[in-house]
């Protein structure tokens, strides 16, 4: 069911058993229209407490039309709980104090998309319903849908018939931002939207936030990092203390993988993997290929980062490797064994040896169970009497011990992903697939990353990490594979790929310009980057698919640097 409405007083989306409106909140949004001299939102000594931890004990601020307020805090500081309280929603077990006065309808873009939309709702229906709400409210000064989806790189023609759950994480973030911008509310409350996007998308979204302010709307932006939208950081409220520096400094790893004579086969090998998915509406049937012939391998004890922009197929690739999606063709080899999910060989033992840390980690945790229950179960499945205690696992992934008795449905998306990471490491797998670590607030110097490195050295685990952040690849990777339109277009030692990219798409991604994603419904002929490549000089670029070929003669312990391009960069 829907838990949080776009308007805090819409009764049809407000189940009383799940959500309570605070009695000391004054809601004047229906009594008067906002003007430039009246605040849209006022908080006086406002605080929110979850268990024994206060997100804020005394928060005082007002948001006027045309003003942006950034609420900044580290992971676990209570930003999401506070954002929900501001829009008029309080989950069971959440305590608030102080006064909160609203003088405007609110558009809420939550970090956890499940709180705003149903997973089965079609994208087109969501957009049309939001536009209709604005029309009924008599609001005419809203962006045009075509302009929004074009600038934020949403292929609306393709996505409008898909359910919300079929979107990638970055597409979900952009769609939630679009719905907030299209809605009638004069105040926008945005929780974490934009932090997981590419630099180009963040710039575009920041420009839309600025345009909304210029039109007289207000903005409350909850962010973990102040550099995501630096143009909006004039008025900042801080929550909590910054996290302590990690005990292990995280620079780019140069440890050699485990000696190959002890492992005659790579830990994981993918050969020309292709995933073709069918979609249908009452008007037409179509098929998409989010993974289109990807090939790579991961050695024992190695960290390979798959770097690609939103919509490049990283999440679908990981789901196929974990046996959640059956590939159309190609092979998946695990320590030399053919475990391609379509062969029906993905058994319980392999599920323990290969762990996927989901991008949307909350869907992998039982909402009715506590964090302690999840970690104890992992230790039981691992059958390891020397496994760390639950509190020690939380400490390794940079979370406070008081979360042990927290139910999973009360965790923020970042906390949920770290809990899932801790549970995966407790199983002592041979390979961990980590999708979008920035969702969990994992950056370059962080306790969670230290846990990854320590576990790798202690147990010889391999890691396959998907991200759109070159900084994460530079910090962690032994090797980097660049993914574009479902294909691996460049792969090699991290320093070589990131310092001397051979593919024009890699160079653009490193410069923060990933470009528009390709349409997976249209079969690709030739290079997947051919439509945007400044070096499109050979006729075969349009007609032939380039294969990975050595980019230089240098052979490192991680293999050669290879590029799929007919005319690579020098």
Buried (B, 14 or more C-beta within 10 A) or exposed (E): EBBBBBBBBEEEBBEEEBBBBBEEBEBEBEEEEBEEEBBBBBBEEBBBBBEEBBBBEEBEBBBBBBBBBBBBBBBBBBBBBBBBBBBBBBBEEBEBBBBBBBBBBBBBBBBBBBBBBBEEBBBBBBBBBBBEBBEEEEBEEBBEBEEBBBBBBBBBEBBBBBBBBBBBBBBBBBBBBBBBBBBBBBBBBBBBBBBBBBBBBBBBBBBBBBEBBEEBBBBBBBBBBEEBBEEBBEBBBBBBEEBEEBEBEBEBBEEEBBEEEEBEBBBBBBBEBBBBBEBEEEEEEBEBBBBBBBBBBBBBBBBBBBBBBBBBBBBBBBBBBBBEBEBBEBBBBBBEEEBBBBEEBBEEEBBBBBBBBBBBBBEBBEEEBBBBBBBBBBBEBBEEEEBBEBBEBBBBBBBBEBBBEBBBBBBBBBBBBBBBBBBBBBBBBBBBBBBBBBBBBBBBBBBBBBBBBBBBEEEBBBBBBBBBBBEBBBBBBBBBBBBBBBBBBBBBBBBBBBEBBBBBBBBBBBEEBBBBBBBBEEEBEBBBBBEBBEBBEBEEBEEEBBEBEBBBEEEEEBBBBBBBBBBBBE
